[in-house]
Amino acid sequence: MRAPKRRLSLLPVLFLFLISSTVSIAADTVRYSYDVLDRLTDVEYVGKGAIHFLYDKAGSIVNLTILVTGSTIVDTDEDGIADEWEMYYFKTLTAASAISDGDHDGYADIWEYINWNQGVVDGSNATFDPLVLNAPGSQGYSPYVTSGEFWIKVMPAILGNSEK
């Protein structure tokens, strides 16, 4: 009887790659980190900022921490929304967050803030307001604000917004 051939396992190498990987995009370097369940846990825009994802047992994102390096915006709760704006609209820093959608219009409160701050209007030419339903289809519209893919797309807008 012939002895079976030994195969090298690529699993440890693949596992290390999935846990942390770095991608260079143009002049920017982006690092992605994953947990053992292959969920995105961190996206670092080297020298600019980062997003940290926290999941519940079901695998849904329950909290995000958004760090913007060198920002002049005061954001005590690190949700990407200026404290002044949160206090004006919500009277507290805990009602709005990067994953909340207070008026359930498909724009996360952070997108309401970014669009309002940049003077973007919705499809019906209305100014963005986190307490009013805005028309779908404008910048940042997505009914899936708890997906990692959504946040990878959002972070460049947050970084750009902090430089204003």
Secondary structure, DSSP 8 states (H G I E B T S, - for coil): ----------HHHHHHHHHEEEEEETTEEEEEEE-TT--EEEEEETTTEEEEEEE-TTS-EEEEEEEETT--S--TT-SSS-HHHHHHHHSSSSS--SS--TT-SSB-HHHHHHHHHHT-B-TTS-B--TTS---TTSTTB-S-TT-HHHHHHHHHHHHHHHT-
